[in-house]
Amino acid sequence: LRDTMVRAVLPNGYCGLPEKQVCSAVPSPCLSCPFFKTTPSFLPIHIRQRDDSMREIDLARKDGRERAVEAHTQTVERLDIIIEGLNKTMSDGSEA
């Protein structure tokens, strides 16, 4: 199985999409993609990305940009799940 997968390194994890499949999220990886993989070594990047999204939510609210608020809120929710999972992995002492 490992031989049939291309593991592209992303800024915040790895893409495990099989080589012959096409990604519709290019150029920005989708945090909810089932092929997205990450490890605790990327935790600081996820936390920084979440903090950036929180700031964007505040700015969008001030400007009345509700669609931007919704988009960044979804990003924060996905990052919360990822961060929680990585923190659990680290506290369990297991690999992601």
Contacts in CASP RR format, 6 or more apart in sequence:
PFRMAT RR
TARGET T0000
AUTHOR 0000-0000-0000
METHOD contacts of the structure
MODEL  1
LRDTMVRAVLPNGYCGLPEKQVCSAVPSPCLSCPFFKTTPSFLPIHIRQR
DDSMREIDLARKDGRERAVEAHTQTVERLDIIIEGLNKTMSDGSEA
4 18 0 8 1.000
4 19 0 8 1.000
5 16 0 8 1.000
5 17 0 8 1.000
5 18 0 8 1.000
5 19 0 8 1.000
6 15 0 8 1.000
6 16 0 8 1.000
6 17 0 8 1.000
6 18 0 8 1.000
6 19 0 8 1.000
7 14 0 8 1.000
7 15 0 8 1.000
7 16 0 8 1.000
7 37 0 8 1.000
8 14 0 8 1.000
8 15 0 8 1.000
8 16 0 8 1.000
8 17 0 8 1.000
10 29 0 8 1.000
10 36 0 8 1.000
11 45 0 8 1.000
12 29 0 8 1.000
12 38 0 8 1.000
12 42 0 8 1.000
12 45 0 8 1.000
12 46 0 8 1.000
12 49 0 8 1.000
13 36 0 8 1.000
13 37 0 8 1.000
13 38 0 8 1.000
13 39 0 8 1.000
13 42 0 8 1.000
14 36 0 8 1.000
14 37 0 8 1.000
14 38 0 8 1.000
14 39 0 8 1.000
15 23 0 8 1.000
15 29 0 8 1.000
15 33 0 8 1.000
15 35 0 8 1.000
15 36 0 8 1.000
15 37 0 8 1.000
16 35 0 8 1.000
16 36 0 8 1.000
16 37 0 8 1.000
17 23 0 8 1.000
17 33 0 8 1.000
17 35 0 8 1.000
18 35 0 8 1.000
23 29 0 8 1.000
23 33 0 8 1.000
23 35 0 8 1.000
25 33 0 8 1.000
29 36 0 8 1.000
30 36 0 8 1.000
31 75 0 8 1.000
31 78 0 8 1.000
31 79 0 8 1.000
31 82 0 8 1.000
32 78 0 8 1.000
37 96 0 8 1.000
38 46 0 8 1.000
38 82 0 8 1.000
38 86 0 8 1.000
38 96 0 8 1.000
39 86 0 8 1.000
39 95 0 8 1.000
39 96 0 8 1.000
40 86 0 8 1.000
40 89 0 8 1.000
40 90 0 8 1.000
40 96 0 8 1.000
42 86 0 8 1.000
43 83 0 8 1.000
43 86 0 8 1.000
43 87 0 8 1.000
43 90 0 8 1.000
46 79 0 8 1.000
46 82 0 8 1.000
46 83 0 8 1.000
46 86 0 8 1.000
47 83 0 8 1.000
49 75 0 8 1.000
49 79 0 8 1.000
50 75 0 8 1.000
50 76 0 8 1.000
50 79 0 8 1.000
50 80 0 8 1.000
50 83 0 8 1.000
53 72 0 8 1.000
53 75 0 8 1.000
53 76 0 8 1.000
53 79 0 8 1.000
54 72 0 8 1.000
54 76 0 8 1.000
56 68 0 8 1.000
56 72 0 8 1.000
57 68 0 8 1.000
57 69 0 8 1.000
57 72 0 8 1.000
57 73 0 8 1.000
57 76 0 8 1.000
60 66 0 8 1.000
60 68 0 8 1.000
60 69 0 8 1.000
60 72 0 8 1.000
61 69 0 8 1.000
85 96 0 8 1.000
86 96 0 8 1.000
89 95 0 8 1.000
89 96 0 8 1.000
END
